[in-house]
């Protein structure tokens, strides 16, 4: 097993993307064009001739290099065929000592107990859409069904492939309450959306009130038989009208019967976990790591 550390300019993106495409655990976040858009910098670890790969998304502060999770990037880690605990362990040991601090989320295919590394678990929710819509609808909790009916009574409408600008704006307005997204993060996302839309890997859904107010919106990214529910926006006026319930239901109805996994991208927040599970979604565990090799006082301050 030869794992090579490659600087960004040394990466063969054609081979890289082919590895992600054929990987058992391939995800949209790991493609070179996604990383180019969302990561400030990224290098890589590559097994042999791109049999397995691991992006190293990094930045530096006060001359200290660290690994971090880019915005709108739910998880990364090691990607390839038949990944084992030994494979992941070898990749982590191959990370250069230059990176003094790690804060990374690994994909579900990397969820192992690893000797020498202290990982913690996080929670995602996914819904397999390979059933008829009636079957999927019957698995909804009663509160979801009530809210969908309520939205119809209020005259809410669902539009697909709406312009990104209002969807992005609603997400930005709501993001301040629970995230640290910057204007640069949203600008990067906008450029990424343009790339994926041209590849027919992105769409928008929006729910409007009778007086044309945007109440709920989301972007969906498609790759590796997954649809990622991302850039979610919910206006306070829509929370009692079933707007978000209606949006997700519309997507499920449009894609019922397909070999597609609806990926809700978490959450560790109990209320969101309950909401996603109310559509019949099930748990998908993944792991994460924080490793602190910072010197002296800097290490203490980062705790």
C-alpha positions as CSV (number, residue, x, y, z in Angstrom):
1,X,0.0,0.0,0.0
2,X,1.7,3.2,-1.2
3,X,-0.1,6.4,-0.2
4,X,1.3,9.5,-1.8
5,X,0.9,13.1,-0.7
6,X,0.2,15.3,-3.6
7,X,0.1,19.1,-3.8
8,X,-2.8,20.5,-5.6
9,X,-1.0,21.1,-8.8
10,X,0.2,17.5,-8.9
11,X,-3.3,16.0,-8.8
12,X,-4.6,14.4,-11.9
13,X,-8.2,15.6,-11.8
14,X,-9.4,13.2,-14.5
15,X,-8.2,10.2,-12.5
16,X,-9.4,11.8,-9.2
17,X,-13.0,12.2,-10.4
18,X,-13.0,8.7,-12.0
19,X,-12.1,7.3,-8.6
20,X,-14.9,9.2,-6.8
21,X,-17.4,8.1,-9.6
22,X,-16.6,4.4,-9.2
23,X,-16.1,4.5,-5.4
24,X,-18.5,2.4,-3.3
25,X,-18.8,5.5,-1.0
26,X,-18.5,8.3,-3.6
27,X,-20.2,11.6,-2.8
28,X,-20.6,14.8,-4.7
29,X,-18.5,16.8,-2.1
30,X,-15.3,14.9,-3.1
31,X,-15.3,15.7,-6.8
32,X,-12.5,18.1,-7.9
33,X,-14.9,20.7,-9.1
34,X,-16.7,20.8,-5.8
35,X,-13.5,21.0,-3.8
36,X,-12.2,23.7,-6.2
37,X,-15.3,25.8,-5.5
38,X,-15.7,25.3,-1.7
39,X,-12.2,24.7,-0.3
40,X,-9.8,27.6,0.3
41,X,-7.0,25.1,-0.5
42,X,-6.8,21.4,-1.0
43,X,-4.1,18.8,-1.5
44,X,-4.5,15.1,-1.5
45,X,-3.5,11.6,-0.4
46,X,-3.7,9.0,-3.2
47,X,-3.3,5.3,-2.9
48,X,-1.3,3.8,-5.7
49,X,-2.7,4.9,-9.1
50,X,-5.9,6.6,-7.7
51,X,-7.3,3.3,-6.2
52,X,-8.4,5.3,-3.2
53,X,-8.1,9.0,-2.4
54,X,-8.5,11.5,0.5
55,X,-8.8,15.2,-0.1
56,X,-7.0,17.4,2.5
57,X,-8.9,20.7,2.6
58,X,-6.6,23.1,4.4
59,X,-6.0,26.7,5.4
60,X,-3.5,28.5,7.5
61,X,-3.5,31.1,10.2
62,X,-0.6,32.7,12.0
63,X,1.6,30.5,9.8
64,X,0.0,27.4,11.2
65,X,-1.5,24.9,8.7
66,X,-4.7,23.2,9.7
67,X,-7.3,20.8,8.1
68,X,-10.9,22.0,8.1
69,X,-14.4,21.1,6.8
70,X,-15.3,23.5,3.9
71,X,-18.8,25.1,4.0
72,X,-21.6,23.2,2.4
73,X,-19.5,20.1,2.5
74,X,-21.2,17.6,4.8
75,X,-18.4,15.0,4.8
76,X,-15.2,13.9,3.1
77,X,-12.6,11.3,4.2
78,X,-11.3,8.3,2.2
79,X,-13.0,7.3,-1.0
80,X,-12.6,4.1,-3.0
81,X,-13.6,0.5,-3.3
82,X,-14.0,-1.8,-0.3
83,X,-12.6,0.7,2.2
84,X,-11.6,-1.0,5.5
85,X,-10.6,0.3,8.9
86,X,-7.0,-0.5,8.0
87,X,-7.3,1.6,4.8
88,X,-8.6,4.6,6.7
89,X,-6.0,4.2,9.5
90,X,-3.2,4.2,6.9
91,X,-4.5,7.3,5.3
92,X,-4.7,9.2,8.6
93,X,-1.2,8.1,9.5
94,X,0.0,9.5,6.1
95,X,-1.3,13.0,6.7
96,X,1.8,15.2,6.9
97,X,2.8,16.6,10.3
98,X,2.6,20.0,8.7
99,X,-1.1,20.1,9.6
100,X,-1.1,20.8,13.3
101,X,-4.9,20.9,13.8
102,X,-7.6,18.7,12.3
103,X,-11.3,19.2,12.3
104,X,-12.8,16.8,9.7
105,X,-16.0,14.9,9.0
106,X,-15.6,11.4,7.4
107,X,-18.1,9.8,5.0
108,X,-20.3,6.9,6.2
109,X,-18.0,4.4,4.5
110,X,-15.3,5.4,6.9
111,X,-17.2,4.8,10.1
112,X,-14.8,2.6,12.0
113,X,-13.1,2.4,15.4
114,X,-9.5,3.3,14.7
115,X,-6.5,2.5,16.9
116,X,-4.5,5.6,17.7
117,X,-7.3,8.1,16.7
118,X,-10.1,9.4,18.7
119,X,-13.2,9.7,16.5
120,X,-16.7,10.7,17.5
121,X,-20.0,9.9,15.9
122,X,-22.4,12.2,14.0
123,X,-25.8,11.6,12.6
124,X,-27.3,11.9,9.2
125,X,-30.7,10.9,7.8
126,X,-31.4,9.3,4.4
127,X,-34.6,8.2,2.6
128,X,-34.5,5.6,-0.1
129,X,-36.9,6.7,-2.9
130,X,-37.0,3.4,-4.7
131,X,-40.7,2.8,-3.8
132,X,-43.9,4.2,-5.2
133,X,-45.0,7.6,-3.9
134,X,-48.0,6.0,-2.2
135,X,-45.7,3.6,-0.2
136,X,-43.4,6.5,0.7
137,X,-46.4,8.7,1.7
138,X,-47.8,6.0,4.0
139,X,-44.5,6.0,5.9
140,X,-44.9,9.7,6.8
141,X,-45.8,10.5,10.4
142,X,-49.3,11.9,10.8
143,X,-48.0,15.4,11.6
144,X,-46.3,15.5,8.2
145,X,-49.5,14.5,6.4
146,X,-51.4,17.2,8.4
147,X,-49.0,19.9,7.4
148,X,-49.1,18.9,3.7
149,X,-52.9,19.2,3.8
150,X,-52.7,22.5,5.7
151,X,-50.3,23.9,3.0
152,X,-52.9,23.0,0.3
153,X,-55.6,24.8,2.3
154,X,-53.4,27.9,2.4
155,X,-52.9,27.7,-1.3
156,X,-49.2,27.3,-1.2
157,X,-47.5,26.4,-4.6
158,X,-44.3,24.6,-5.3
159,X,-42.0,25.7,-8.1
160,X,-39.0,23.8,-9.5
161,X,-35.9,25.2,-11.1
162,X,-36.6,28.7,-9.8
163,X,-33.7,31.3,-10.0
164,X,-31.1,30.8,-7.4
165,X,-31.0,34.4,-6.2
166,X,-34.1,34.4,-4.0
167,X,-33.3,30.9,-2.7
168,X,-29.8,32.0,-1.8
169,X,-31.1,35.2,-0.1
170,X,-33.6,33.3,2.0
171,X,-30.9,30.9,3.2
172,X,-28.6,33.8,4.0
173,X,-31.3,35.6,6.0
174,X,-31.9,32.4,8.1
175,X,-28.3,31.3,8.4
176,X,-27.1,33.9,10.9
177,X,-29.1,32.3,13.7
178,X,-27.4,28.9,13.5
179,X,-24.2,29.1,11.4
180,X,-21.1,31.1,10.8
181,X,-21.4,31.2,7.0
182,X,-19.6,34.2,5.4
183,X,-20.5,36.2,2.3
184,X,-17.5,34.4,0.7
185,X,-19.0,31.0,1.5
186,X,-22.3,32.0,-0.2
187,X,-20.4,33.4,-3.2
188,X,-18.5,30.2,-3.6
189,X,-21.8,28.2,-3.4
190,X,-23.3,30.4,-6.1
191,X,-20.4,29.6,-8.5
192,X,-20.6,25.9,-7.6
193,X,-24.3,25.8,-8.3
194,X,-23.7,27.3,-11.8
195,X,-21.1,24.5,-12.5
196,X,-23.4,21.7,-11.2
197,X,-26.5,23.1,-13.0
198,X,-24.7,23.0,-16.3
199,X,-23.9,19.4,-15.5
200,X,-27.6,18.8,-14.8
201,X,-26.6,17.9,-11.2
202,X,-28.5,20.7,-9.4
203,X,-32.0,22.0,-9.1
204,X,-34.0,24.4,-6.9
205,X,-37.4,24.0,-5.2
206,X,-39.3,26.9,-3.8
207,X,-42.7,27.2,-2.0
208,X,-44.7,30.4,-2.4
209,X,-47.7,31.8,-0.6
210,X,-50.8,33.0,-2.4
211,X,-49.4,36.6,-2.4
212,X,-46.1,35.4,-3.9
213,X,-44.0,35.4,-0.8
214,X,-41.1,32.8,-0.7
215,X,-41.8,30.7,2.4
216,X,-39.4,27.7,1.9
217,X,-36.6,26.9,-0.5
218,X,-33.8,24.4,-1.0
219,X,-31.2,23.3,-3.5
220,X,-30.7,19.7,-4.4
221,X,-27.4,18.3,-5.7
222,X,-27.3,15.0,-7.5
223,X,-24.4,12.5,-7.7
224,X,-23.7,8.8,-7.1
225,X,-27.4,8.0,-6.7
226,X,-27.9,10.6,-4.0
227,X,-29.8,13.8,-3.9
228,X,-28.4,16.2,-1.2
229,X,-30.9,18.6,0.5
230,X,-28.8,21.7,0.8
231,X,-28.9,25.5,1.2
232,X,-32.3,25.2,3.0
233,X,-34.2,28.4,3.7
234,X,-37.5,28.7,5.7
235,X,-39.2,32.0,6.3
236,X,-40.9,32.3,9.7
237,X,-44.2,32.9,8.0
238,X,-44.1,29.5,6.5
239,X,-43.5,27.5,9.7
240,X,-47.1,27.3,10.7
241,X,-48.3,26.7,7.1
242,X,-46.5,23.5,6.3
243,X,-44.1,25.1,3.7
244,X,-41.0,23.0,4.4
245,X,-43.1,19.8,4.7
246,X,-44.6,20.6,1.3
247,X,-41.3,21.2,-0.4
248,X,-39.8,17.9,0.7
249,X,-43.0,16.1,-0.2
250,X,-42.9,17.6,-3.7
251,X,-39.3,16.4,-4.2
252,X,-40.2,12.9,-2.9
253,X,-43.2,12.8,-5.2
254,X,-41.1,13.9,-8.3
255,X,-38.5,11.2,-7.7
256,X,-40.4,8.3,-6.2
257,X,-39.5,5.0,-7.8
258,X,-36.0,6.1,-8.7
259,X,-32.8,4.5,-7.5
260,X,-32.0,7.6,-5.4
261,X,-31.2,8.3,-1.8
262,X,-32.5,11.5,-0.4
263,X,-29.7,12.8,1.8
264,X,-30.9,15.3,4.5
265,X,-27.3,16.1,5.5
266,X,-27.8,15.5,9.2
267,X,-28.6,16.5,11.8
268,X,-27.3,16.2,15.3
269,X,-30.0,18.6,16.4
270,X,-32.9,16.5,17.9
271,X,-35.7,18.6,16.5
272,X,-34.3,18.3,13.0
273,X,-33.6,14.6,13.4
274,X,-37.2,14.1,14.4
275,X,-38.4,16.2,11.4
276,X,-36.4,14.2,8.9
277,X,-37.3,10.9,10.4
278,X,-41.0,11.9,10.2
279,X,-40.7,11.4,6.4
280,X,-39.5,7.8,6.9
281,X,-35.8,8.7,6.8
282,X,-33.5,6.4,8.7
283,X,-30.2,7.0,10.5
284,X,-26.9,7.0,8.7
285,X,-24.0,7.3,11.1
286,X,-20.7,8.9,10.1
287,X,-17.6,9.9,12.1
288,X,-15.5,13.0,12.7
289,X,-12.2,13.9,14.3
290,X,-10.6,16.8,16.1
291,X,-6.9,16.4,16.6
292,X,-4.9,19.1,18.3
293,X,-1.1,19.1,17.8
294,X,-0.7,22.9,18.2
295,X,2.2,24.1,20.3
296,X,1.9,25.2,23.9
297,X,-0.4,28.2,24.6
298,X,-2.0,28.0,21.1
299,X,-3.1,24.4,21.8
300,X,-4.7,25.5,25.1
301,X,-6.5,28.4,23.5
302,X,-8.0,26.1,20.8
303,X,-9.6,23.7,23.2
